[in-house]
Amino acid sequence: MSKEKIYIFDTTLRDGAQTQGVDFSLDDKIKLSSALSSLGVNFIEGGWPGANQTDTSFFDSPPKLDSELVAFGMTKRPGRSCDNDPGISSIVNANVNTVCIVGKTWDFHVEKALGISNNENLENISDTAKYFIKNNKEFMFDAEHFFDGYKNNKEYALSCINTAYKNGARWIVLCDTNGG
């Protein structure tokens, strides 16, 4: 028998909430996370503290679960330090041990969406990873649009996930946005 283990990482409480017509209440999030935990899901991404009142309230008083509850967010904003980024502050202050931080891995998005250089994006990934590790959070890196980025610029997409890993990411999530 193999000693390898498969870990389940569920994003229903965040990704599922982006479905048209879905608006989870605080009670919904508590019930859904409890149900997922009872199924044996290892990691439950509970939402984005600071993004809306429901998610903030959920992380202010998270339910007791057998699963690891994960706070979601994004890398620090360009031109700010992690200490001076309200989004990062909301996530690091969430009552959880684990965070999953999304970062751009497609150079097209770095240029068009963030309006920064590829090197500055790598610095943002590095600084964000170091910040959460320094603050005793298990760090997951969600490589946004990884497969599109890999198709367009393999070296850069790999440098993004390598930067996260070298700076403390325990997990790299290869985001499969378009069926890559």
C-alpha positions in Angstrom: 0.0 0.0 0.0 1.3 3.5 -0.8 2.2 5.9 1.9 1.4 8.9 -0.2 -1.6 11.0 0.9 -4.1 13.0 -1.2 -5.2 16.3 0.4 -8.5 17.8 -0.6 -8.7 21.6 -0.8 -12.2 22.9 -1.2 -13.0 26.4 -2.5 -16.8 26.3 -2.5 -17.1 29.1 0.1 -15.2 31.5 -2.1 -15.3 30.3 -5.7 -18.8 28.9 -5.2 -19.9 32.3 -4.0 -18.9 33.8 -7.3 -21.7 31.8 -9.0 -24.6 34.0 -10.3 -27.4 34.0 -7.8 -25.3 32.6 -4.9 -24.9 34.8 -1.8 -23.8 32.8 1.2 -24.9 34.2 4.6 -22.7 33.8 7.7 -25.0 30.9 8.8 -24.6 29.3 5.3 -20.8 29.5 5.6 -20.8 27.9 9.0 -23.1 25.1 7.9 -21.2 24.4 4.7 -17.8 24.4 6.3 -19.1 22.1 9.0 -20.5 19.7 6.4 -17.2 19.8 4.4 -15.2 19.1 7.5 -17.4 16.1 8.4 -16.8 14.7 4.9 -13.0 14.8 5.7 -12.0 17.7 3.5 -8.5 18.7 4.6 -8.5 22.4 3.7 -11.6 24.6 3.4 -11.0 28.0 1.9 -13.5 30.1 3.8 -13.5 33.3 1.8 -11.6 36.6 1.8 -11.5 38.5 5.1 -11.8 42.2 4.6 -13.5 41.8 1.2 -17.1 41.9 2.6 -18.8 41.8 6.0 -19.8 38.2 5.8 -16.3 36.9 5.2 -14.8 39.2 7.8 -17.4 38.0 10.4 -16.7 34.4 9.5 -13.0 34.8 10.2 -13.5 36.9 13.3 -15.2 33.9 14.9 -14.5 30.8 12.8 -16.4 27.6 13.5 -14.5 24.7 15.3 -13.6 22.2 12.5 -11.6 19.1 12.1 -10.4 20.6 8.8 -7.9 23.4 8.3 -9.8 26.7 7.6 -8.0 28.8 5.0 -8.2 32.6 4.5 -7.9 33.8 0.9 -6.4 37.0 -0.5 -4.0 38.4 -3.0 -0.3 39.4 -2.9 0.5 42.9 -1.6 -0.5 45.8 -3.8 2.2 47.3 -6.0 3.9 50.3 -4.4 3.0 49.2 -0.8 4.7 47.2 1.8 2.9 44.2 3.4 2.8 46.2 6.6 0.9 49.0 4.8 -1.6 47.0 2.8 -5.1 46.8 4.2 -5.9 43.6 2.3 -2.8 41.8 3.7 -3.7 43.1 7.2 -7.2 41.6 7.1 -5.8 38.2 6.1 -2.9 38.1 8.5 -5.3 39.0 11.4 -7.8 36.3 10.4 -8.3 33.7 13.1 -6.7 30.9 11.1 -3.3 29.3 10.7 -3.4 28.9 6.9 -3.6 31.4 4.1 -3.9 31.0 0.3 -2.7 34.0 -1.6 -3.3 34.4 -5.3 -0.6 36.0 -7.4 -0.3 36.7 -11.1 1.7 34.1 -13.0 0.8 35.1 -16.6 3.1 38.0 -17.8 0.2 39.4 -19.8 -1.8 40.0 -16.6 1.2 41.4 -14.8 1.5 44.0 -17.5 -2.2 44.7 -18.3 -3.9 44.1 -15.0 -1.3 45.1 -12.5 0.6 47.6 -14.7 4.0 46.6 -13.2 7.1 44.8 -14.4 7.6 41.1 -14.2 10.4 41.6 -11.7 8.2 43.8 -9.5 5.5 41.0 -9.5 8.2 38.5 -8.4 9.1 40.9 -5.6 5.5 41.2 -4.5 5.2 37.4 -4.4 8.4 37.1 -2.5 7.6 39.8 0.0 4.1 38.5 0.6 5.3 34.9 1.2 7.9 36.1 3.6 5.4 38.3 5.5 3.0 35.5 6.1 5.7 33.0 7.1 7.2 35.6 9.5 3.7 35.9 11.0 3.4 32.1 11.5 0.9 31.4 8.8 1.1 28.3 6.7 1.4 29.8 3.2 -0.2 28.5 0.0 0.4 30.2 -3.3 -2.5 30.2 -5.8 -0.8 30.6 -9.2 -3.5 32.6 -11.0 -4.0 31.7 -14.7 -0.9 29.4 -14.4 -1.6 27.3 -17.5 -2.3 30.4 -19.7 0.9 31.9 -18.4 2.9 28.7 -18.9 1.6 28.5 -22.5 2.6 32.1 -23.2 5.9 32.3 -21.2 6.9 29.1 -19.5 10.0 30.5 -17.9 8.2 33.4 -16.2 5.2 31.3 -15.0 7.7 28.8 -13.4 9.7 31.6 -11.9 6.6 32.9 -10.1 5.8 29.5 -8.5 9.5 29.0 -7.8 9.7 32.4 -6.0 6.7 31.5 -3.8 8.2 28.1 -3.0 11.7 29.5 -2.2 10.2 32.0 0.1 8.2 29.6 2.2 5.1 28.4 0.3 4.2 24.9 1.5 1.7 24.4 -1.2 1.6 25.7 -4.8 -2.0 25.7 -6.3 -1.9 25.6 -10.1 -5.0 27.6 -11.0 -6.8 25.9 -13.9 -8.9 28.9 -15.0 -9.6 27.9 -18.6 -9.4 24.1 -18.5 -5.6 23.9 -18.9 
